[in-house]
Every structure is written in structure tokens, then in C-alpha cells.
């Protein structure tokens, strides 16, 4: 990474689950509750590795090195003024900011997976993954909790997060194999993000057909609404194909970059019968308020983000019909278990 740019660190909050907490609390954090007690500023990597082995008897050496190295980096290598990025797989957005202080031990946040924290000033704009070029997207696919971000991705993320034009060009990417236990470990997750990219590139009508195709692969027959006013339903799925035989699943598909809010969920639920089952698909994700609205609904409601949509497609892909497979062509790839 060029010396005239501050180091940028990816900090993955429990696979993206802590994204909103990071933003709302103005911090970045990692868990490792037991190891955090030994992670005092200045602690050596060797001491952390030994502490990890004592806490987890029988752990493989490579796993101990990998885990302890992530904690060591967060405590000792990150500096005030370095930049930071975190990712929400559900919303497909990146949050970019700047570290403003030292590492702190937070036992009060341990149960939330945030035992070690650093204060962060987050930039105003969240960055849509689809706005990054393919080189940047691919470079951000590591499964490590903490890693250095490649310069090409750093330039794009900083520009988009601060509302500037993107002028980055692909360069050699920075790999960080130091703490990886296995070079194949991240293949599955990287492939999953690529599949989500492929799904997200579909237009709205194709997305509707994809959802219908997944439901057919799950054993339902579907009726797809024509384009135009749909009165809150895009697809009806049922065993008989008409909605007479239960369960009758009413499906709404929203293929947008924005998260759906509580008003959209209330509107959808308002037109449902008590015997209905609802499926709300939002490729842009949902707000916290929308998720709460879904949890307290009187009608049974399932909410799919792009994550759930992709995982369900993968789980039922062998049973999907040729039309659905043409929308998202996938192939099998085996790696050692």
C-alpha cells in the first residue's frame, strides 16, 4: 500500500451482524471475550497465541495463530488516524470511517460480541457494493476478522463514502496470507458473495421469476402477477397453484438498493388474511424497525434479504427448473471438508 495513504482495515463484526451497532455506537469491535482479558496494549503475538492455547486445550496450532493474530492486530497494529471499513452482507453496504482512539476492553459489551472496541468517526455515506468495480469487490472477500484493504478498494471506498467521484484504477492487490489457516478456507464465502452479485444484477421482472422458481423447487406451484399494480402481492404460491389449498403464501418482491422500512411491512401485512402466509423479499435489506414489525405481526411472515434468497437458491438449486437456472447459472465445486 502506498506510503501517502493511511492504512485501511476491514473489521468484520460477527459476519456483519454488528454493522448497525458499529454505526450507532460510533465504534468498531471484535469479540474473543476470554482472550480479550489478555489483550493489553503492547502484548506480544506469542503471548496471545499461548493464552489462546491455554483457553482452548487441543486447538490446532494454525487456528491458534489465526485467532490470536486477529486480536493482536486490533490491539497493537491499528493506529489512531487509520481508516476502517465494515460490511453488511444482508444490506450489501460498506460503512467507512476513521479510528479516533485507542483500544478499550469493554466487559459490558462482551455478550454483544464487542469485548474489544475502538472509537470511530464514520463517514456520512454508506457504500453500495455494486458501485465498486469487480477488482475491489473481489479483494474484499477475505474471511479474516481483520485485514488490510487493498489500495484500489481503499480509494473507491473513501471516495464513495465522502461523496466524491471514483477515479481508482485496478492495481496489484494486497494479499495477507499470514494468519490464514488454509488457503481454501475463504473460497466458499467468496463464491457466495459472487453469487449474490450475480443475483443482484437481475432486473425486477427476472428477480420475481427467480423467487417464483425457488418456490417451485421447494414444492409449490406459483402464480406470478403481471407487471403493474399488484395490490401488495407479486406471487401466490400454494400446493394446488390457485391458492385454495393451504398453505397460501403471498409474496412481495422489492428489488431496490434501499432497505425496506416498517411502513412497507405494515402495508403488506394490512392486505393479508389471517390464514395467509407472507414472504417479503427485499434485496436491499430491512431496517431494524421493519424486522421488529415482522416479528410482531399477527400473520406468519418470512423476510428474505439477498442473503436468504441466495442461500435458499443454493439449497434447492438441483431441483430448480431450467428457466430458473438460466437466470442464475451455477456450477458445483468440491473442496476437501
C-alpha positions as CSV (number, residue, x, y, z in Angstrom):
1,X,0.0,0.0,0.0
2,X,1.4,3.4,-0.9
3,X,3.0,5.4,2.0
4,X,1.0,8.5,1.3
5,X,-2.3,6.8,2.3
6,X,-3.3,5.8,5.8
7,X,-3.8,2.1,6.4
8,X,-7.3,0.9,5.9
9,X,-8.6,-2.1,8.0
10,X,-11.6,-4.3,7.4
11,X,-13.2,-5.1,10.7
12,X,-15.9,-7.7,10.2
13,X,-18.4,-7.5,13.1
14,X,-19.6,-11.1,13.7
15,X,-20.0,-11.7,9.9
16,X,-21.9,-8.4,9.5
17,X,-24.4,-8.8,12.4
18,X,-22.8,-5.9,14.3
19,X,-22.9,-3.4,11.4
20,X,-25.7,-1.3,12.8
21,X,-24.1,-1.4,16.3
22,X,-20.9,-0.2,14.9
23,X,-22.6,2.7,13.2
24,X,-25.0,3.6,16.0
25,X,-22.3,3.4,18.8
26,X,-19.5,5.1,16.7
27,X,-17.1,2.2,17.2
28,X,-15.5,-0.9,15.7
29,X,-15.1,-4.0,17.7
30,X,-14.2,-7.7,17.9
31,X,-15.3,-10.4,20.4
32,X,-12.9,-13.0,21.7
33,X,-14.3,-12.4,25.2
34,X,-11.9,-14.8,27.0
35,X,-8.8,-13.8,25.1
36,X,-9.7,-10.1,25.4
37,X,-8.6,-10.2,29.1
38,X,-5.0,-11.0,28.0
39,X,-5.1,-8.5,25.1
40,X,-3.5,-5.5,26.8
41,X,-1.7,-2.9,24.7
42,X,1.8,-4.0,23.9
43,X,1.1,-7.7,24.4
44,X,3.1,-9.9,22.1
45,X,1.6,-12.1,19.4
46,X,3.4,-15.1,21.0
47,X,1.8,-14.4,24.4
48,X,-1.6,-14.2,22.8
49,X,-1.1,-17.4,21.0
50,X,-0.1,-19.2,24.2
51,X,-3.1,-17.7,26.1
52,X,-5.4,-18.9,23.3
53,X,-4.0,-22.4,23.6
54,X,-4.5,-22.4,27.3
55,X,-8.1,-21.3,27.0
56,X,-8.8,-23.8,24.2
57,X,-6.8,-27.0,25.0
58,X,-6.3,-29.2,21.9
59,X,-6.8,-26.4,19.5
60,X,-4.7,-26.7,16.3
61,X,-1.6,-24.5,16.1
62,X,-2.8,-22.9,12.9
63,X,-6.2,-22.0,14.4
64,X,-4.5,-20.5,17.5
65,X,-2.2,-18.4,15.3
66,X,-5.0,-17.2,13.2
67,X,-7.3,-16.2,16.1
68,X,-4.6,-14.6,18.2
69,X,-3.2,-12.7,15.2
70,X,-6.6,-11.0,14.7
71,X,-6.7,-9.9,18.3
72,X,-3.1,-8.7,18.2
73,X,-3.8,-6.6,15.1
74,X,-6.8,-4.9,16.6
75,X,-4.9,-4.1,19.9
76,X,-1.4,-3.2,18.6
77,X,-1.3,-2.7,14.8
78,X,-4.2,-0.4,14.3
79,X,-3.3,3.2,14.9
80,X,-5.4,6.3,15.6
81,X,-6.0,8.0,12.2
82,X,-6.1,4.7,10.3
83,X,-9.2,4.2,8.2
84,X,-11.7,1.4,8.8
85,X,-14.4,-0.3,6.8
86,X,-17.1,-2.9,7.8
87,X,-19.6,-4.8,5.7
88,X,-23.2,-5.8,6.0
89,X,-23.9,-8.9,3.8
90,X,-27.6,-8.5,4.3
91,X,-27.7,-4.9,3.1
92,X,-24.7,-5.2,0.7
93,X,-23.3,-1.9,2.0
94,X,-19.9,-0.8,3.4
95,X,-19.5,1.6,6.3
96,X,-16.3,3.6,6.1
97,X,-14.7,5.7,8.8
98,X,-11.6,6.8,10.8
99,X,-10.2,5.4,14.0
100,X,-10.1,8.2,16.6
101,X,-8.7,6.4,19.7
102,X,-7.1,3.5,21.4
103,X,-8.4,0.0,22.0
104,X,-10.6,-0.4,25.1
105,X,-11.6,-3.5,27.0
106,X,-15.5,-3.5,27.3
107,X,-16.7,-6.3,29.5
108,X,-20.2,-4.7,29.5
109,X,-20.4,-5.4,25.7
110,X,-18.9,-8.9,25.8
111,X,-22.3,-10.5,25.5
112,X,-22.9,-8.5,22.3
113,X,-19.7,-9.7,20.7
114,X,-17.8,-6.5,21.3
115,X,-15.3,-7.2,24.1
116,X,-12.6,-5.0,22.5
117,X,-13.6,-1.7,20.9
118,X,-12.0,1.3,19.2
119,X,-13.9,4.6,18.7
120,X,-14.6,5.5,15.1
121,X,-15.9,8.6,13.3
122,X,-18.0,7.1,10.4
123,X,-18.2,9.0,7.1
124,X,-21.7,10.1,6.0
125,X,-22.4,7.9,3.0
126,X,-22.8,4.1,3.1
127,X,-21.3,2.5,0.0
128,X,-23.3,0.1,-2.1
129,X,-21.2,-3.0,-3.0
130,X,-22.5,-2.8,-6.6
131,X,-20.8,0.6,-7.0
132,X,-17.4,-0.9,-6.6
133,X,-15.5,-2.3,-9.5
134,X,-15.1,-6.1,-9.7
135,X,-11.4,-5.9,-8.6
136,X,-12.3,-4.0,-5.4
137,X,-15.2,-6.3,-4.7
138,X,-13.1,-9.4,-5.1
139,X,-10.3,-8.0,-2.9
140,X,-12.8,-7.6,0.0
141,X,-13.8,-11.2,0.1
142,X,-11.4,-12.4,2.8
143,X,-12.9,-14.3,5.7
144,X,-10.5,-12.9,8.3
145,X,-12.0,-10.8,11.1
146,X,-9.4,-8.0,10.4
147,X,-7.2,-7.5,7.3
148,X,-5.6,-4.7,5.3
149,X,-7.7,-3.4,2.5
150,X,-6.1,-3.3,-1.0
151,X,-5.3,0.2,-2.2
152,X,-7.6,0.0,-5.2
153,X,-10.6,-0.8,-2.9
154,X,-9.5,1.8,-0.3
155,X,-9.5,4.6,-2.9
156,X,-13.0,3.6,-4.1
157,X,-14.5,3.2,-0.7
158,X,-13.1,6.5,0.6
159,X,-14.3,8.4,-2.4
160,X,-17.8,6.9,-2.3
161,X,-18.1,7.3,1.5
162,X,-17.3,11.0,1.3
163,X,-19.4,11.7,-1.8
164,X,-16.6,12.1,-4.3
165,X,-16.1,10.8,-7.8
166,X,-14.4,7.4,-8.1
167,X,-11.2,7.6,-10.1
168,X,-9.5,4.4,-8.9
169,X,-8.0,2.0,-11.4
170,X,-7.3,-1.7,-10.8
171,X,-3.8,-2.3,-9.4
172,X,-2.0,-5.3,-7.9
173,X,-4.0,-6.5,-4.9
174,X,-2.5,-6.9,-1.5
175,X,-2.9,-10.4,-0.1
176,X,-2.4,-11.1,3.6
177,X,-1.9,-14.9,4.0
178,X,-0.1,-14.5,7.3
179,X,-3.0,-15.6,9.6
180,X,-4.9,-17.8,7.2
181,X,-5.0,-21.4,8.4
182,X,-5.9,-22.7,5.0
183,X,-5.8,-21.0,1.6
184,X,-9.1,-22.7,0.6
185,X,-10.9,-21.5,3.8
186,X,-12.4,-18.4,2.2
187,X,-13.4,-20.0,-1.1
188,X,-17.0,-20.7,0.0
189,X,-17.7,-17.2,1.3
190,X,-16.1,-15.5,-1.7
191,X,-18.2,-17.7,-4.0
192,X,-21.3,-16.8,-2.0
193,X,-20.7,-13.1,-2.5
194,X,-20.2,-13.6,-6.2
195,X,-23.5,-15.5,-6.4
196,X,-25.2,-12.6,-4.6
197,X,-23.6,-10.2,-7.1
198,X,-25.0,-12.3,-10.0
199,X,-28.5,-12.4,-8.4
200,X,-28.5,-8.7,-7.7
201,X,-27.7,-7.9,-11.4
202,X,-31.1,-9.2,-12.4
203,X,-33.9,-6.7,-13.3
204,X,-37.1,-6.6,-11.3
205,X,-39.1,-9.0,-13.5
206,X,-36.2,-11.5,-13.6
207,X,-36.0,-11.3,-9.8
208,X,-39.7,-12.0,-9.5
209,X,-39.3,-15.1,-11.7
210,X,-36.3,-16.2,-9.7
211,X,-38.3,-16.1,-6.4
212,X,-41.1,-18.0,-8.1
213,X,-38.6,-20.6,-9.4
214,X,-37.2,-21.1,-6.0
215,X,-40.7,-21.7,-4.5
216,X,-41.4,-24.2,-7.3
217,X,-38.2,-26.0,-6.4
218,X,-39.5,-26.2,-2.8
219,X,-42.6,-28.0,-4.0
220,X,-45.1,-25.2,-4.5
221,X,-47.0,-24.1,-7.6
222,X,-46.9,-20.4,-8.4
223,X,-49.0,-17.7,-10.0
224,X,-46.9,-14.6,-10.9
225,X,-48.7,-11.2,-11.1
226,X,-48.3,-9.3,-14.4
227,X,-46.4,-6.0,-14.4
228,X,-48.4,-3.1,-13.0
229,X,-50.4,-2.5,-9.8
230,X,-50.2,-5.7,-7.8
231,X,-52.1,-4.6,-4.7
232,X,-49.3,-5.9,-2.4
233,X,-48.6,-9.3,-4.0
234,X,-46.3,-10.3,-6.8
235,X,-46.5,-14.1,-6.4
236,X,-49.0,-16.5,-5.0
237,X,-47.6,-19.9,-4.0
238,X,-49.6,-22.9,-2.9
239,X,-49.8,-26.7,-3.2
240,X,-52.5,-26.5,-5.9
241,X,-51.4,-23.4,-7.7
242,X,-54.6,-21.5,-7.2
243,X,-54.3,-20.6,-3.5
244,X,-57.3,-22.7,-2.5
245,X,-55.3,-25.4,-0.7
246,X,-53.2,-24.3,2.3
247,X,-50.7,-23.0,2.9
248,X,-51.3,-20.0,0.7
249,X,-48.1,-17.9,0.5
250,X,-48.4,-14.3,-0.6
251,X,-45.1,-12.9,-1.9
252,X,-43.9,-9.4,-2.3
253,X,-40.6,-8.8,-4.1
254,X,-38.7,-5.5,-3.8
255,X,-35.6,-5.3,-5.8
256,X,-34.1,-2.0,-4.7
257,X,-30.8,-0.7,-3.2
258,X,-32.7,0.8,-0.2
259,X,-33.8,-1.0,2.9
260,X,-37.5,-1.6,3.4
261,X,-38.9,0.1,6.5
262,X,-41.8,-0.6,8.9
263,X,-44.3,1.3,6.7
264,X,-43.8,-1.1,3.8
265,X,-44.1,-4.1,6.1
266,X,-47.3,-2.7,7.7
267,X,-48.8,-2.0,4.2
268,X,-48.0,-5.6,3.1
269,X,-49.5,-7.1,6.2
270,X,-52.6,-4.9,6.1
271,X,-53.9,-6.8,3.0
272,X,-53.4,-10.3,4.3
273,X,-55.9,-12.8,5.6
274,X,-55.2,-14.5,8.9
275,X,-54.8,-17.8,7.1
276,X,-52.2,-16.4,4.7
277,X,-48.5,-16.9,5.0
278,X,-46.4,-14.0,3.9
279,X,-43.0,-13.9,2.2
280,X,-41.4,-10.4,1.8
281,X,-38.2,-10.3,-0.3
282,X,-36.1,-7.2,-0.2
283,X,-32.7,-7.4,-1.9
284,X,-31.8,-4.1,-0.2
285,X,-32.4,-5.5,3.2
286,X,-34.7,-4.2,6.1
287,X,-34.4,-1.6,8.8
288,X,-34.4,-2.7,12.4
289,X,-37.9,-1.2,12.7
290,X,-39.1,-3.3,9.7
291,X,-37.7,-6.5,11.3
292,X,-39.5,-5.7,14.6
293,X,-42.7,-5.1,12.7
294,X,-42.3,-8.5,11.0
295,X,-41.7,-10.3,14.4
296,X,-44.8,-8.9,16.0
297,X,-47.1,-9.5,13.0
298,X,-50.3,-11.5,13.5
299,X,-49.8,-13.1,10.1
300,X,-46.9,-15.5,9.8
301,X,-44.2,-13.6,7.9
302,X,-40.9,-14.7,6.5
303,X,-38.5,-11.9,5.4
304,X,-35.7,-12.6,2.9
305,X,-32.8,-10.3,2.3
306,X,-30.4,-11.1,-0.6
307,X,-28.5,-13.3,1.8
308,X,-31.5,-15.6,2.5
309,X,-32.6,-15.5,-1.1
310,X,-29.1,-16.7,-2.3
311,X,-28.8,-19.4,0.4
312,X,-32.3,-20.7,-0.4
313,X,-31.5,-20.8,-4.1
314,X,-28.3,-22.7,-3.4
315,X,-30.1,-25.2,-1.1
316,X,-32.7,-26.0,-3.7
317,X,-30.7,-25.4,-6.9
318,X,-30.6,-29.1,-8.0
319,X,-34.4,-29.1,-8.1
320,X,-34.9,-25.8,-9.9
321,X,-36.3,-25.8,-13.4
322,X,-34.2,-24.9,-16.5
323,X,-35.8,-21.4,-16.7
324,X,-34.7,-20.6,-13.2
325,X,-31.2,-22.0,-13.8
326,X,-30.8,-19.8,-16.8
327,X,-31.4,-16.7,-14.7
328,X,-28.5,-17.7,-12.3
329,X,-26.3,-20.3,-13.8
330,X,-24.2,-22.1,-11.2
331,X,-21.8,-25.0,-11.2
332,X,-20.7,-27.3,-8.4
333,X,-17.2,-27.0,-7.0
334,X,-15.8,-29.5,-4.5
335,X,-13.1,-28.8,-1.9
336,X,-11.8,-31.0,0.9
337,X,-14.0,-30.9,4.0
